[in-house]
Structures are given as structure tokens and as C-alpha cells.
Amino acid sequence: MNAFLGAPQSSHYNSAKGAVDQLTRCFAVELAPHDILVNGVAPGFVETAMAVVNGVNEHETAEFQEFYVRRRRIPLARPAQPVEIATAVAFLASPACTYVTGQTLVVDGGLSITF
């Protein structure tokens, strides 16, 4: 999500994410003649150890619950489970994915469509 949205105090982080998105498109064009597909996945909030800062799960804070859950900034009103991101990656790596290249699949519970 940070590849596509601006945020204060995050220019270096968001720029790096945006660069990966552009790199995905460029590699897709460069590698297409070799029948190599290149795609990316852009996850939103995910229930991982990274969500725990100083012993506090940021997804359980009052601020997160109010802004992202109760106000439905994440339309699905929850962070993803790791398996939900893995499922998207598995599709892109599967034999069923034969004509998708140069895309970044946003797996964020709808967060990016609410801003």
C-alpha cells in the first residue's frame, strides 16, 4: 500500500516501495521474450510479528481499531492473516496464472480504495 499512497515522514520508505512496483513492470517487459512472468504483491496490514512494537500489537490499539476497523477504512474491517497473502502469491506462481505479467496485486482488504 505504501507504494501507491503518500504519507508524512515516509518519503524514503514509500519511494522504495514505489520503485519495487516500477521494477516489476520493467522486468516483466524485459523478461517477456523469455516467457517469464513477473508480478508483485502489495499487502496491507497483516497479522505478523512486525505488527508488535514494544510488546504492543498495533492492530489491537484503540487508534487502529477506531480508524481502520470501526470507521471501515479497511472495508473488510481487519488485518489480513499471513495465509491470505500467501494464497495470492500461490496464485501468481501457479500454472493457472499464464497471462498476467507486470502487475502488482494489492491484497489489502480494500484499504487502498478508501483513501
Contact map, one row per residue, 1 for C-alpha under 8 A:
1111100000000000000000000000000000000000011100000000000000000000000000000000000000000000000000000000000001010001000
1111110000001100110000000000000000000000000000000000000000000000000000000000000000000000000000000000000000000000000
1111100000000111111110000000000000000000010000000000000000000000000000000000000000000000000000000000000000000000000
1111110000000100010000000000000000000000000000000000000000000000000000000000000000000000000000000000000000000000000
1111111000000100000000000000000000000000000000000000000000000000000000000000000000000000000000000000000000000001000
0101111101100100000000000000000000000000000000000000000000000000000000000000000000000000000000000000000000000000000
0000111111100100000000000000000000000000000000000000000000000000000000000000000000000000000000000000000000000000000
0000011111100000000000000000000000000000000000000000000000000000000000000000000000000000000000000000000000000000000
0000001111100000000000000000000000000000000000000000000000000000000000000000000000000000000000000000000000000000000
0000011111111100000000000000000000000000000000000000000000000000000000000000000000000000000000000000000000000000000
0000011111111110000000000000000000000000000000000000000000000000000000000000000000000000000000000000000000000000000
0000000001111111000000000000000000000000000000000000000000000000000000000000000000000000000000000000000000000000000
0100000001111111100000000000000000000000000000000000000000000000000000000000000000000000000000000000000000000000000
0111111001111111110000000000000000000000000000000000000000000000000000000000000000000000000000000000000000000000000
0010000000111111111000000000000000000000000000000000000000000000000000000000000000000000000000000000000000000000000
0010000000011111111100000000000000000000000000000000000000000000000000000000000000000000000000000000000000000000000
0110000000001111111110000000000000000000000000000000000000000000000000000000000000000000000000000000000000000000000
0111000000000111111111000000000000000000000000000000000000000000000000000000000000000000000000000000000000000000000
0010000000000011111111100000000000000000000000000000000000000000000000000000000000000000000000000000000000000000000
0010000000000001111111110000000000000000000000000000000000000000000000000000000000000000000000000000000000000000000
0010000000000000111111111000000000000001000000000000000000000000000000000000000000000000000000000000000100000000000
0000000000000000011111111100000000000000000000000000000000000000000000000000000000000000000000000000000000000000000
0000000000000000001111111110000000000000000000000000000000000000000000000000000000000000000000000000000000000000000
0000000000000000000111111111000000000111000000000000000000000000000000000000000000000000000000000000011100000000000
0000000000000000000011111111100000000110000000000000000000000000000000000000000000000000000000000000111000000000000
0000000000000000000001111111110000000000000000000000000000000000000000000000000000000000000000000000010000000000000
0000000000000000000000111111111000000100000000000000000000000000000000000000000000000000000000000000010000000000000
0000000000000000000000011111111100011110000000000000000000000000000000000000000000000000000000000000110000000000000
0000000000000000000000001111111110000000000000000000000000000000000000000000000000000000000000000000010000000000000
0000000000000000000000000111111110000000000000000000000000000000000000000000000000000000000000000000000000000000000
0000000000000000000000000011111111111100000000000000000000000000000000000000000000000000000000000000000000000000000
0000000000000000000000000001111111111000000000000000000000000000000000000000000000000000000000000000000000000000000
0000000000000000000000000000111111110000000000000000000000000000000000000000000000000000000000000000000000000000000
0000000000000000000000000000001111110000000000000000000000000000000000000000000000000000000000000000000000000000000
0000000000000000000000000000001111111000000000000000000000000000000000000000000000000000000000000000000000000000000
0000000000000000000000000001001111111100000000000000000000000000000000000000000000000000000000000000000000000000000
0000000000000000000000000001001100111110000000000000000000000000000000000000000000000000000000000101110000000000000
0000000000000000000000011011001000011111000000000000000000000000000000000000000000000000000000000000111000000000000
0000000000000000000000011001000000001111100000000000000000000000000000000000000000000000000100000001111110000000000
0000000000000000000010010000000000000111110000000000000000000000000000000000000000000000000000000000011110000000000
0000000000000000000000000000000000000011111000000000000000000000000000000000000000001001100000000000000111100000000
1010000000000000000000000000000000000001111100000000000000000000000000000000000000000000000000000000000111110000000
1000000000000000000000000000000000000000111111000000000000000000000000000000000000001000000000000000000001110000000
1000000000000000000000000000000000000000011111000000000000000000000000000000001100000000000000000000000001111010000
0000000000000000000000000000000000000000001111100000000000000000000000000000001100000000000000000000000000010000000
0000000000000000000000000000000000000000001111110010000000000000000000000000001111000000000000000000000000000000000
0000000000000000000000000000000000000000000011111110000000100000000000000000001111000000000000000000000000000000000
0000000000000000000000000000000000000000000001111111000000000000000000000000000011000000000000000000000000000000000
0000000000000000000000000000000000000000000000111111000000000000000000000000000000000000000000000000000000000000000
0000000000000000000000000000000000000000000000111111100000000000000000000000000000000000000000000000000000000000000
0000000000000000000000000000000000000000000001111111100011100000000000000000000000000000000000000000000000000000000
0000000000000000000000000000000000000000000000011111111111000000000000000000000000000000000000000000000000000000000
0000000000000000000000000000000000000000000000000111111111000000000000000000000000000000000000000000000000000000000
0000000000000000000000000000000000000000000000000001111100000000000000000000000000000000000000000000000000000000000
0000000000000000000000000000000000000000000000000001111110000000000000000000000000000000000000000000000000000000000
0000000000000000000000000000000000000000000000000001111111011000000000000000000000000000000000000000000000000000000
0000000000000000000000000000000000000000000000000011101111111000000000000000000000000000000000000000000000000000000
0000000000000000000000000000000000000000000000000011100111111001000000000000000000000000000000000000000000000000000
0000000000000000000000000000000000000000000000100010000011111001100000000000001000000000000000000000000000000000000
0000000000000000000000000000000000000000000000000000000111111101100000000000000000000000000000000000000000000000000
0000000000000000000000000000000000000000000000000000000111111111100000000000000000000000000000000000000000000000000
0000000000000000000000000000000000000000000000000000000000011111110000000000000000000000000000000000000000000000000
0000000000000000000000000000000000000000000000000000000000001111111000000000000000000000000000000000000000000000000
0000000000000000000000000000000000000000000000000000000001111111111110000000000000000000000000000000000000000000000
0000000000000000000000000000000000000000000000000000000000111111111111000000000000000000000000000000000000000000000
0000000000000000000000000000000000000000000000000000000000000111111111100000000000000000000000000000000000000000000
0000000000000000000000000000000000000000000000000000000000000011111111111000000000000000000000000000000000000000000
0000000000000000000000000000000000000000000000000000000000000001111111111100110000000000000000000000000000000000000
0000000000000000000000000000000000000000000000000000000000000001111111111110110000000000000000000000000000000000000
0000000000000000000000000000000000000000000000000000000000000000111111110000100000000000000000000000000000000000000
0000000000000000000000000000000000000000000000000000000000000000011111111000000000000000000000000000000000000000000
0000000000000000000000000000000000000000000000000000000000000000001111111111100000000000000000000000000000000000000
0000000000000000000000000000000000000000000000000000000000000000001110111110100000000000000000000000000000000010011
0000000000000000000000000000000000000000000000000000000000000000000110011111110000000000000000000000000000011110010
0000000000000000000000000000000000000000000000000000000000000000000010011111100000000000000000000000000000001110010
0000000000000000000000000000000000000000000000000000000000000000000000010111110000000000000000000000000000001100000
0000000000000000000000000000000000000000000000000000000000000000000111011111111000000000000000000000000000001000000
0000000000000000000000000000000000000000000000000000000000000000000110000101111100000000000000000000000000001000000
0000000000000000000000000000000000000000000111100000000000100000000000000000111110000000000000000000000000011000000
0000000000000000000000000000000000000000000111100000000000000000000000000000011111011000000000000000000000011000000
0000000000000000000000000000000000000000000001110000000000000000000000000000001111111000000000000000000000000000000
0000000000000000000000000000000000000000000001110000000000000000000000000000000111111100000000000000000000000000000
0000000000000000000000000000000000000000000000000000000000000000000000000000000011111110000000000000000000000000000
0000000000000000000000000000000000000000000000000000000000000000000000000000000111111111000000000000000000000000000
0000000000000000000000000000000000000000101000000000000000000000000000000000000111111111100000000000000000100000000
0000000000000000000000000000000000000000000000000000000000000000000000000000000001111111110000000000000000000000000
0000000000000000000000000000000000000000000000000000000000000000000000000000000000111111111000000000000000000000000
0000000000000000000000000000000000000000100000000000000000000000000000000000000000011111111100000000000010100000000
0000000000000000000000000000000000000000100000000000000000000000000000000000000000001111111110000000000000000000000
0000000000000000000000000000000000000000000000000000000000000000000000000000000000000111111111000000000000000000000
0000000000000000000000000000000000000000000000000000000000000000000000000000000000000011111111011000000000000000000
0000000000000000000000000000000000000010000000000000000000000000000000000000000000000001111111011001000000000000000
0000000000000000000000000000000000000000000000000000000000000000000000000000000000000000111111101000000000000000000
0000000000000000000000000000000000000000000000000000000000000000000000000000000000000000011111111000000000000000000
0000000000000000000000000000000000000000000000000000000000000000000000000000000000000000000011111100000000000000000
0000000000000000000000000000000000000000000000000000000000000000000000000000000000000000001101111100000000000000000
0000000000000000000000000000000000000000000000000000000000000000000000000000000000000000001111111111000000000000000
0000000000000000000000000000000000001000000000000000000000000000000000000000000000000000000000111111000000000000000
0000000000000000000000000000000000000000000000000000000000000000000000000000000000000000000000001111100000000000000
0000000000000000000000000000000000001010000000000000000000000000000000000000000000000000000100001111111000000000000
0000000000000000000000001001000000001110000000000000000000000000000000000000000000000000000000000011111000000000000
0000000000000000000000011111100000001111000000000000000000000000000000000000000000000000000000000001111100000000000
0000000000000000000000011000000000000111000000000000000000000000000000000000000000000000000000000001111110000000000
0000000000000000000010010000000000000011110000000000000000000000000000000000000000000000000000000000011111000000000
0000000000000000000000000000000000000011110000000000000000000000000000000000000000000001000000000000001111100000000
1000000000000000000000000000000000000000111100000000000000000000000000000000000000000000000000000000000111110000000
0000000000000000000000000000000000000000111100000000000000000000000000000000000000001001000000000000000011111100000
1000000000000000000000000000000000000000011110000000000000000000000000000100001100000000000000000000000001111111000
0000000000000000000000000000000000000000000100000000000000000000000000000111111100000000000000000000000000111110000
0000000000000000000000000000000000000000000000000000000000000000000000000111000000000000000000000000000000111111110
0000000000000000000000000000000000000000000100000000000000000000000000001110000000000000000000000000000000011111111
1000100000000000000000000000000000000000000000000000000000000000000000000000000000000000000000000000000000010111111
0000000000000000000000000000000000000000000000000000000000000000000000000000000000000000000000000000000000000111111
0000000000000000000000000000000000000000000000000000000000000000000000001110000000000000000000000000000000000111111
0000000000000000000000000000000000000000000000000000000000000000000000001000000000000000000000000000000000000011111
